[in-house]
């Protein structure tokens, strides 16, 4: 109306009136006869991203780089070295390790090794590449598990960039369990099982018997094989409950696959004893004091996960699963899986990795469905703009974890964790006899370096080898001097490898430091080596015993006070510290002093 008045004026008054009338005339046509209106671009639902769009491939590559960097941190897992030793045995001896050959007190006794399959797979990586080969295992295993998660999410309908953002976030949660250990095979098998089951549930023509090889491989690589049957049982029970989707595969196939998987799991070098181990641990072993000292069997350390987003995932997954009920109805499989794996995480932090893998799959699907209806401004609605937004989200979500000083991006073995220098010293001086190591987590490395000589093996390795009575005596020796004296008399020890700590000297270290029958002949950041003064190494004890520098940190203040008053003592301290620096590749403590 204003346009008519402004441009035509009084020359065409009838046009002005006609325009005004048309503006206010209601449209009486039926909705079907009305022309379709094109909504503004700012309110259009986002168009799907083509599967092979360069932007999608670019974001996938960036996420793969993030995943690799996230697991490129210290190789600190003490179990690695004994796993390598068993893998070497399998390849060199061409037989299964059915006897305990890694520690001397129970050498030769029958042993059940649930991880022999993983150990046989890992050894060639070390053989060909050393430490770089170990990192190659970690990179490939992590990429494999999240590639399977991505494939499973896409089968469930999660297309576009959202699954990649979810994977980047959950990789930060996963990385704390990314050491080269049997668990890295178990999570790959878990992701493969979920992929097959969810693809089958969403219409793919996949026979359920393809699950059977996964069960067999799992039973021969990790003690968590029982999770296979939990996941399969969840899908099988859900498929029996109404309403059933038209064209859904028969539930009978899953039950048949479960029976076949249970039967094939007995095909392992140790038979039913392998399958009994997780139940034996839960019913018997976990009540022993020695297992209470294993950190990964304790509850989740939430201070470690404040940076990696685990609390966010724990809150977000159930909320999205419940919100999805309004749009698509109840997904019984997802809800049951969420409840079970969340409860499993509450049992102990050793289940962090399996939780991350399962959560990544369902979060990808749920968030993708939510984002599919999102409306972005026109400038962000393009594929490349959304790719840039996804990359920004990945960086924003992973930056706090990637900047965590506890996970520096480096390839190395911490020198204050493994007794590398102690093993070098023992090998260099040909020390043999009844060795005692007060930390079983250091026993795996000692066995890896000094095997197969039976008289150079540690007292206890990573699997707490021995009888229940032996394990109890071992713990008592660490807790009190009386416990140490009892174990020393029982086993008549010749050689000690003790962990160097900054805390109070209790148990073996405190007793040995006060016992003139023992001489310290080596020390570095990780371990101390003692020999008997009147034993087969009497000459080494006389020539190399440390007399001025104490082994226990609690004795350093007394040494410092004496240094101020005794010049000759100061000379002895400097000489011993210089010898400690020269004798090990990890002398940080001596350099600091």
C-alpha positions as CSV (number, residue, x, y, z in Angstrom):
1,X,0.0,0.0,0.0
2,X,2.8,2.4,0.8
3,X,4.7,1.3,-2.3
4,X,1.6,2.3,-4.5
5,X,1.3,5.7,-2.8
6,X,5.0,6.4,-3.0
7,X,5.7,5.5,-6.6
8,X,2.4,6.0,-8.5
9,X,0.8,8.8,-6.5
10,X,-2.4,10.3,-7.7
11,X,-1.9,9.4,-11.3
12,X,-3.1,5.8,-10.7
13,X,-5.3,5.9,-7.6
14,X,-7.1,2.7,-8.6
15,X,-3.9,0.7,-8.6
16,X,-3.3,1.9,-5.1
17,X,-6.7,0.7,-4.0
18,X,-6.5,-2.6,-5.7
19,X,-3.1,-3.3,-4.1
20,X,-4.5,-2.5,-0.8
21,X,-7.4,-4.8,-1.2
22,X,-5.3,-7.7,-2.4
23,X,-3.0,-7.3,0.6
24,X,-5.8,-7.9,3.0
25,X,-7.9,-10.5,1.1
26,X,-7.8,-13.9,2.8
27,X,-6.8,-17.0,0.8
28,X,-9.8,-19.2,0.6
29,X,-8.2,-22.0,-1.4
30,X,-7.7,-25.5,0.0
31,X,-4.3,-26.3,1.5
32,X,-3.6,-28.7,-1.4
33,X,-4.3,-26.0,-4.0
34,X,-2.0,-23.4,-2.3
35,X,1.4,-23.0,-3.8
36,X,4.3,-24.3,-1.7
37,X,6.3,-21.7,0.1
38,X,10.0,-22.0,0.2
39,X,11.1,-21.3,3.8
40,X,14.1,-19.2,4.5
41,X,17.4,-20.9,4.4
42,X,18.1,-20.1,8.0
43,X,15.3,-22.4,9.2
44,X,15.9,-25.3,6.8
45,X,16.8,-28.7,8.3
46,X,20.4,-29.6,7.5
47,X,20.9,-31.6,4.3
48,X,22.8,-34.9,4.8
49,X,26.5,-35.0,4.1
50,X,27.4,-37.3,1.1
51,X,29.3,-40.4,2.3
52,X,32.4,-39.6,0.3
53,X,32.4,-35.9,0.5
54,X,36.0,-34.5,0.8
55,X,35.0,-32.5,3.9
56,X,33.9,-35.7,5.7
57,X,37.1,-37.5,4.8
58,X,39.1,-34.5,6.0
59,X,37.4,-34.4,9.4
60,X,37.9,-38.2,9.7
61,X,41.6,-37.8,9.0
62,X,41.9,-35.1,11.6
63,X,40.1,-37.2,14.2
64,X,42.4,-40.1,13.3
65,X,45.4,-37.9,14.0
66,X,43.9,-36.8,17.3
67,X,43.3,-40.4,18.3
68,X,46.9,-41.4,17.5
69,X,48.3,-38.4,19.4
70,X,46.1,-39.2,22.4
71,X,47.6,-42.7,22.8
72,X,51.2,-41.5,22.2
73,X,52.3,-41.1,25.8
74,X,54.5,-43.0,28.2
75,X,54.7,-46.8,28.0
76,X,54.3,-47.2,31.8
77,X,52.3,-50.4,32.0
78,X,54.4,-52.9,34.0
79,X,52.5,-55.9,32.5
80,X,53.9,-55.3,29.1
81,X,57.3,-56.9,29.7
82,X,56.0,-60.2,31.0
83,X,53.5,-60.4,28.1
84,X,56.4,-59.9,25.7
85,X,58.3,-62.7,27.4
86,X,55.4,-65.1,27.1
87,X,55.0,-64.1,23.5
88,X,58.6,-64.8,22.9
89,X,58.2,-68.2,24.5
90,X,55.3,-69.1,22.2
91,X,57.2,-68.1,19.0
92,X,60.5,-69.7,20.0
93,X,59.3,-72.9,21.7
94,X,56.3,-73.4,19.4
95,X,54.1,-74.5,22.3
96,X,51.6,-73.1,24.8
97,X,52.9,-71.8,28.2
98,X,51.1,-74.3,30.4
99,X,53.7,-74.1,33.2
100,X,54.8,-71.2,35.4
101,X,58.3,-70.4,34.1
102,X,58.6,-66.7,35.0
103,X,59.3,-66.7,38.8
104,X,61.5,-69.1,40.8
105,X,59.5,-70.0,44.0
106,X,56.7,-71.8,42.1
107,X,58.7,-72.5,38.9
108,X,57.3,-75.4,36.9
109,X,53.9,-75.5,38.5
110,X,50.8,-75.6,36.2
111,X,49.6,-72.2,35.0
112,X,46.5,-70.9,33.3
113,X,47.4,-68.1,30.9
114,X,44.3,-66.5,29.5
115,X,46.3,-63.9,27.5
116,X,48.5,-66.2,25.4
117,X,46.8,-65.2,22.1
118,X,47.5,-61.5,22.7
119,X,51.0,-62.2,23.8
120,X,51.7,-64.2,20.6
121,X,50.3,-61.3,18.5
122,X,52.4,-58.7,20.3
123,X,55.8,-60.3,20.2
124,X,56.4,-59.7,16.4
125,X,55.8,-56.0,16.9
126,X,58.6,-55.9,19.5
127,X,60.8,-58.2,17.5
128,X,60.6,-56.0,14.4
129,X,60.4,-52.5,15.9
130,X,61.3,-52.5,19.6
131,X,59.6,-49.7,21.4
132,X,58.4,-48.2,18.1
133,X,56.7,-51.5,17.4
134,X,54.9,-51.3,20.7
135,X,53.6,-47.8,19.8
136,X,52.6,-49.1,16.4
137,X,50.5,-51.7,18.2
138,X,48.8,-49.0,20.3
139,X,48.2,-46.8,17.2
140,X,46.7,-49.6,15.1
141,X,44.7,-51.1,17.9
142,X,43.1,-47.8,18.8
143,X,42.4,-46.8,15.2
144,X,40.8,-50.2,14.7
145,X,38.5,-50.0,17.6
146,X,37.2,-46.5,16.7
147,X,36.9,-47.4,13.0
148,X,34.6,-50.2,14.0
149,X,32.7,-47.9,16.3
150,X,32.3,-45.4,13.4
151,X,31.2,-48.2,11.0
152,X,28.6,-49.4,13.6
153,X,27.3,-45.9,14.2
154,X,26.8,-45.4,10.4
155,X,25.0,-48.7,10.2
156,X,22.6,-47.4,12.9
157,X,22.0,-44.2,10.8
158,X,24.5,-41.9,12.3
159,X,25.8,-40.1,9.3
160,X,27.7,-36.8,8.9
161,X,30.2,-35.2,11.3
162,X,28.6,-35.9,14.7
163,X,30.0,-39.4,15.1
164,X,33.5,-38.2,14.5
165,X,33.2,-35.5,17.2
166,X,31.9,-38.2,19.6
167,X,34.8,-40.5,18.7
168,X,37.3,-37.6,19.3
169,X,35.8,-37.0,22.8
170,X,35.6,-40.7,23.8
171,X,39.2,-41.4,22.6
172,X,40.3,-39.1,25.4
173,X,38.4,-41.3,27.9
174,X,39.8,-44.5,26.3
175,X,43.5,-43.4,26.2
176,X,44.1,-44.2,29.9
177,X,43.6,-47.8,29.0
178,X,45.5,-47.8,25.7
179,X,48.7,-49.5,26.9
180,X,49.8,-52.6,24.9
181,X,47.9,-55.1,27.0
182,X,45.3,-57.9,26.3
183,X,42.5,-55.4,26.9
184,X,43.3,-53.7,23.6
185,X,42.3,-56.8,21.8
186,X,39.1,-57.3,23.9
187,X,37.8,-53.8,23.0
188,X,38.3,-54.5,19.3
189,X,36.3,-57.7,19.6
190,X,33.7,-55.8,21.6
191,X,33.4,-53.2,18.9
192,X,33.2,-55.9,16.2
193,X,30.4,-57.7,18.1
194,X,28.4,-54.5,18.5
195,X,28.9,-53.7,14.8
196,X,27.5,-57.1,13.7
197,X,24.6,-57.1,16.1
198,X,23.5,-53.5,15.4
199,X,23.9,-53.9,11.7
200,X,21.8,-57.0,11.9
201,X,19.2,-55.2,14.0
202,X,19.0,-52.4,11.5
203,X,18.3,-54.6,8.5
204,X,21.6,-55.9,7.2
205,X,21.7,-59.5,6.1
206,X,24.3,-60.8,8.5
207,X,24.2,-64.3,9.8
208,X,24.5,-64.6,13.6
209,X,27.1,-67.3,13.4
210,X,29.7,-64.7,12.3
211,X,29.7,-63.9,16.0
212,X,31.2,-67.2,17.0
213,X,34.9,-66.5,15.9
214,X,34.7,-63.3,18.0
215,X,33.8,-65.4,21.1
216,X,36.7,-67.8,20.4
217,X,39.3,-65.1,19.9
218,X,38.1,-63.3,23.1
219,X,38.3,-66.4,25.2
220,X,41.9,-66.8,24.1
221,X,43.1,-63.2,24.7
222,X,41.4,-61.7,27.7
223,X,39.6,-62.5,30.9
224,X,36.7,-60.3,30.1
225,X,35.4,-62.8,27.5
226,X,32.1,-63.0,29.5
227,X,31.2,-59.5,28.2
228,X,30.6,-61.1,24.8
229,X,27.7,-63.1,26.3
230,X,26.3,-60.2,28.2
231,X,26.0,-58.1,25.0
232,X,24.7,-61.0,22.9
233,X,22.2,-61.9,25.6
234,X,20.9,-58.3,25.7
235,X,20.2,-58.4,22.0
236,X,18.7,-61.9,22.1
237,X,16.3,-61.0,25.0
238,X,15.3,-57.7,23.4
239,X,14.5,-59.5,20.1
240,X,11.9,-61.7,22.0
241,X,9.9,-58.9,23.5
242,X,7.0,-57.3,21.6
243,X,6.5,-55.3,19.5
244,X,8.6,-57.0,16.8
245,X,9.7,-55.0,13.8
246,X,8.4,-56.3,10.5
247,X,11.1,-58.2,8.6
248,X,13.3,-58.5,11.8
249,X,15.8,-61.4,11.7
250,X,14.7,-64.4,13.8
251,X,15.7,-64.3,17.4
252,X,16.4,-68.0,17.3
253,X,19.6,-67.3,15.3
254,X,21.1,-65.3,18.2
255,X,20.4,-68.1,20.7
256,X,22.0,-70.7,18.4
257,X,25.0,-68.4,18.0
258,X,25.3,-68.0,21.7
259,X,25.4,-71.8,22.2
260,X,28.0,-72.2,19.5
261,X,30.1,-69.4,21.0
262,X,29.9,-71.0,24.5
263,X,31.1,-74.3,23.0
264,X,33.9,-72.9,21.0
265,X,35.2,-70.9,24.0
266,X,36.3,-74.2,25.5
267,X,38.7,-74.6,22.6
268,X,41.8,-73.1,24.4
269,X,45.0,-74.5,25.8
270,X,43.6,-74.6,29.3
271,X,40.0,-75.7,28.8
272,X,37.4,-74.8,31.4
273,X,40.0,-73.4,33.7
274,X,40.4,-70.4,31.4
275,X,36.7,-69.7,31.5
276,X,36.5,-70.1,35.3
277,X,39.2,-67.5,36.0
278,X,37.0,-64.3,36.1
279,X,34.6,-66.0,38.5
280,X,37.4,-67.4,40.6
281,X,38.8,-63.9,40.9
282,X,35.4,-62.4,41.9
283,X,34.6,-65.2,44.4
284,X,38.1,-65.8,45.9
285,X,41.1,-63.8,44.7
286,X,39.8,-60.3,45.1
287,X,39.5,-60.9,48.9
288,X,43.2,-61.4,49.3
289,X,45.3,-58.4,50.5
290,X,47.6,-58.4,47.5
291,X,44.9,-57.6,45.1
292,X,43.8,-54.6,47.1
293,X,47.1,-53.0,46.2
294,X,46.4,-53.1,42.4
295,X,45.2,-49.6,41.4
296,X,43.2,-50.6,38.3
297,X,41.0,-52.8,40.4
298,X,39.9,-49.9,42.6
299,X,37.1,-47.4,41.9
300,X,37.4,-44.8,39.2
301,X,39.8,-42.0,40.1
302,X,37.6,-39.0,39.1
303,X,40.4,-36.5,39.4
304,X,42.1,-38.2,36.4
305,X,38.9,-37.9,34.3
306,X,38.0,-34.2,35.0
307,X,39.8,-33.3,31.8
308,X,38.8,-36.1,29.4
309,X,35.0,-35.6,29.6
310,X,34.0,-38.9,31.3
311,X,31.6,-37.1,33.7
312,X,30.0,-35.3,30.7
313,X,29.4,-38.6,28.9
314,X,28.0,-40.3,32.0
315,X,25.4,-37.6,32.2
316,X,24.7,-37.2,28.5
317,X,24.2,-40.8,27.4
318,X,21.2,-41.7,29.6
319,X,19.6,-38.3,28.9
320,X,19.8,-38.7,25.2
321,X,18.6,-42.3,25.5
322,X,15.5,-41.2,27.4
323,X,14.9,-38.2,25.1
324,X,14.9,-40.5,22.1
325,X,11.9,-42.4,23.5
326,X,9.6,-39.5,22.5
327,X,10.8,-39.6,18.8
328,X,11.3,-43.3,18.2
329,X,10.0,-45.2,21.2
330,X,12.0,-47.2,23.7
331,X,15.2,-48.8,22.5
332,X,15.4,-51.6,25.0
333,X,18.9,-52.6,23.8
334,X,20.4,-49.2,24.3
335,X,18.8,-48.7,27.7
336,X,19.9,-52.1,29.0
337,X,23.4,-51.6,27.6
338,X,23.6,-48.1,29.2
339,X,22.5,-49.4,32.6
340,X,24.9,-52.4,32.6
341,X,28.0,-50.7,31.4
342,X,27.5,-47.7,33.7
343,X,27.2,-50.1,36.6
344,X,30.3,-51.9,35.4
345,X,32.2,-48.7,35.4
346,X,31.2,-48.3,39.1
347,X,32.9,-51.6,39.8
348,X,36.4,-50.4,38.9
349,X,38.3,-48.2,36.6
350,X,39.7,-51.1,34.6
351,X,36.3,-51.0,32.7
352,X,36.8,-47.5,31.5
353,X,37.8,-48.6,28.0
354,X,34.9,-50.9,27.4
355,X,32.5,-48.2,28.6
356,X,34.1,-45.6,26.3
357,X,33.7,-47.9,23.3
358,X,30.0,-48.8,24.0
359,X,29.1,-45.2,24.8
360,X,30.7,-43.9,21.6
361,X,28.5,-46.1,19.5
362,X,25.1,-45.1,21.0
363,X,26.0,-41.5,21.6
364,X,26.9,-41.2,18.0
365,X,23.5,-42.4,16.9
366,X,21.6,-40.3,19.5
367,X,23.4,-37.1,18.9
368,X,23.2,-37.5,15.1
369,X,19.5,-37.9,15.3
370,X,19.2,-34.8,17.4
371,X,21.5,-32.8,15.1
372,X,19.6,-33.9,12.0
373,X,16.7,-31.6,13.0
374,X,19.0,-28.7,14.0
375,X,18.6,-25.4,12.2
376,X,21.7,-23.3,11.6
377,X,22.2,-19.9,10.1
378,X,22.7,-19.9,6.3
379,X,26.4,-19.2,6.6
380,X,26.9,-22.4,8.6
381,X,24.5,-24.7,6.7
382,X,27.0,-25.6,4.0
383,X,29.0,-28.8,4.1
384,X,32.4,-27.2,4.4
385,X,31.1,-24.8,7.1
386,X,29.8,-27.7,9.1
387,X,33.1,-29.5,8.6
388,X,34.9,-26.5,10.1
389,X,32.4,-26.4,13.0
390,X,33.0,-30.2,13.6
391,X,36.8,-29.6,13.6
392,X,36.4,-26.8,16.1
393,X,34.2,-28.9,18.3
394,X,36.8,-31.7,18.3
395,X,39.6,-29.4,19.3
396,X,37.5,-27.7,22.0
397,X,36.4,-31.0,23.5
398,X,39.9,-32.6,23.4
399,X,42.1,-29.6,24.3
400,X,41.9,-30.0,28.1
401,X,42.8,-33.7,27.9
402,X,45.6,-33.2,25.3
403,X,47.1,-30.5,27.5
404,X,47.1,-32.8,30.6
405,X,50.8,-32.8,31.8
406,X,50.3,-36.4,32.9
407,X,50.1,-37.5,29.2
408,X,52.9,-35.8,27.3
409,X,52.9,-36.7,23.6
410,X,56.2,-38.7,23.6
411,X,57.3,-42.3,23.0
412,X,59.3,-43.4,26.1
413,X,59.4,-45.7,29.0
414,X,59.6,-43.8,32.4
415,X,62.9,-44.5,34.0
416,X,61.4,-44.3,37.5
417,X,58.9,-47.1,36.8
418,X,60.9,-50.0,35.4
419,X,64.1,-51.4,36.9
420,X,66.0,-50.9,33.7
421,X,69.3,-49.9,35.4
422,X,68.9,-52.7,38.0
423,X,68.5,-55.4,35.3
424,X,71.6,-53.9,33.5
425,X,73.6,-54.1,36.7
426,X,72.5,-57.7,37.5
427,X,73.4,-58.8,33.9
428,X,76.7,-56.9,33.9
429,X,77.9,-58.4,37.2
430,X,76.5,-61.9,36.6
431,X,74.4,-61.9,39.8
432,X,72.5,-65.1,40.4
433,X,70.6,-66.7,43.2
434,X,67.3,-66.4,45.1
435,X,66.1,-62.9,44.1
436,X,63.4,-61.0,45.9
437,X,61.6,-58.1,44.4
438,X,59.3,-56.2,46.7
439,X,57.1,-54.9,43.9
440,X,55.5,-57.5,41.7
441,X,54.9,-54.9,39.0
442,X,58.7,-54.7,38.6
443,X,58.9,-58.5,38.4
444,X,57.6,-58.6,34.8
445,X,60.5,-56.5,33.5
446,X,63.1,-58.4,35.5
447,X,61.8,-61.7,34.1
448,X,61.8,-60.2,30.6
449,X,65.4,-59.2,30.9
450,X,66.9,-62.2,32.7
451,X,64.9,-65.2,31.5
452,X,65.4,-68.1,30.9
453,X,68.0,-68.6,33.7
454,X,66.0,-70.0,36.6
455,X,68.5,-68.7,39.1
456,X,68.0,-65.1,37.9
457,X,64.2,-65.0,37.9
458,X,62.2,-62.7,40.2
459,X,60.3,-63.7,43.3
460,X,56.9,-62.6,41.9
461,X,55.6,-61.4,38.6
462,X,52.7,-59.4,37.2
463,X,50.1,-62.2,37.8
464,X,51.0,-62.6,41.5
465,X,52.3,-66.2,40.8
466,X,52.3,-68.6,43.8
467,X,50.1,-70.0,46.4
468,X,47.7,-68.1,48.6
469,X,50.1,-68.5,51.5
470,X,53.0,-67.2,49.5
471,X,51.0,-64.1,48.5
472,X,50.1,-63.4,52.1
473,X,53.7,-63.7,53.2
474,X,54.7,-61.4,50.3
475,X,52.3,-58.7,51.4
476,X,53.4,-59.0,55.1
477,X,57.0,-58.5,54.1
478,X,56.1,-55.1,52.6
479,X,54.0,-54.0,55.6
480,X,56.3,-54.7,58.6
481,X,59.8,-55.7,59.6
482,X,58.5,-58.8,61.3
483,X,56.9,-59.9,58.1
484,X,60.1,-59.3,56.2
485,X,62.1,-61.3,58.7
486,X,59.7,-64.3,58.4
487,X,59.9,-64.3,54.6
488,X,63.7,-63.9,54.6
489,X,64.2,-66.9,56.9
490,X,61.7,-69.0,54.9
491,X,63.4,-68.5,51.5
492,X,67.1,-67.7,52.4
493,X,67.4,-64.9,49.9
494,X,70.6,-63.9,48.1
495,X,69.7,-60.9,46.1
496,X,67.2,-58.0,46.6
497,X,65.7,-55.6,44.0
498,X,63.7,-53.1,46.0
499,X,61.5,-50.2,44.7
500,X,62.9,-46.8,45.5
501,X,60.1,-44.6,47.0
502,X,60.0,-41.1,48.5
503,X,57.7,-42.3,51.3
504,X,58.6,-43.8,54.7
505,X,60.8,-46.9,54.6
506,X,58.6,-49.7,55.9
507,X,58.8,-53.5,55.5
508,X,61.8,-54.8,53.6
509,X,63.5,-51.5,52.7
510,X,63.4,-50.2,56.3
511,X,64.7,-53.5,57.7
512,X,67.4,-54.0,55.1
513,X,68.7,-50.4,55.5
514,X,69.3,-51.1,59.2
515,X,70.7,-54.6,58.6
516,X,74.4,-54.8,58.3
517,X,74.2,-58.2,56.7
518,X,73.0,-56.6,53.4
519,X,75.0,-54.1,51.2
520,X,73.5,-51.8,48.7
521,X,75.5,-52.0,45.5
522,X,73.3,-50.2,43.0
523,X,70.6,-47.5,43.0
524,X,68.8,-45.3,40.5
525,X,65.4,-43.6,40.2
526,X,63.5,-46.9,40.0
527,X,65.2,-49.6,42.1
528,X,67.9,-50.5,44.5
529,X,70.0,-53.7,44.4
530,X,71.3,-55.4,47.6
531,X,73.5,-58.4,48.1
532,X,74.6,-60.4,51.2
533,X,77.9,-59.4,52.6
534,X,78.8,-63.0,53.5
535,X,77.3,-64.6,50.4
536,X,78.6,-65.4,46.9
537,X,78.8,-61.7,46.2
538,X,80.9,-60.8,49.2
539,X,83.7,-59.3,47.1
540,X,81.2,-57.0,45.2
541,X,79.7,-56.0,48.5
542,X,83.1,-55.1,49.9
543,X,84.1,-53.1,46.9
544,X,80.8,-51.4,45.8
545,X,78.7,-51.0,48.9
546,X,77.1,-47.5,49.4
547,X,77.9,-46.3,52.9
548,X,77.3,-42.6,52.8
549,X,74.2,-42.0,50.7
550,X,71.1,-43.6,52.3
551,X,68.6,-45.6,50.3
552,X,65.4,-44.3,52.0
553,X,64.3,-40.7,51.4
554,X,63.4,-40.3,55.1
555,X,67.1,-40.5,56.0
556,X,68.1,-37.7,53.7
557,X,67.6,-34.9,56.4
558,X,70.1,-36.6,58.7
559,X,72.6,-36.9,55.8
560,X,72.1,-33.2,55.1
561,X,72.8,-32.2,58.7
562,X,76.0,-34.3,58.7
563,X,77.2,-32.8,55.4
564,X,77.4,-29.3,57.1
565,X,79.8,-30.5,59.8
566,X,81.8,-33.3,58.2
567,X,84.0,-32.5,55.2
568,X,85.2,-36.0,54.7
569,X,81.7,-37.3,54.8
570,X,80.8,-34.7,52.2
571,X,83.5,-36.0,49.9
572,X,82.2,-39.6,50.3
573,X,78.7,-38.5,49.4
574,X,79.8,-36.7,46.3
575,X,81.8,-39.7,45.2
576,X,78.9,-42.1,45.7
577,X,76.4,-39.8,44.0
578,X,78.8,-39.6,41.0
579,X,79.0,-43.4,40.9
580,X,75.2,-43.6,41.0
581,X,74.9,-41.2,38.1
582,X,77.5,-43.1,36.0
583,X,75.9,-46.5,36.8
584,X,72.4,-46.0,35.4
585,X,70.6,-44.3,32.5
586,X,68.0,-42.9,35.0
587,X,69.9,-41.1,37.7
588,X,67.6,-38.1,38.2
589,X,67.5,-38.4,42.0
590,X,71.2,-38.6,42.3
591,X,71.7,-35.6,40.0
592,X,69.2,-33.6,42.1
593,X,71.0,-34.4,45.3
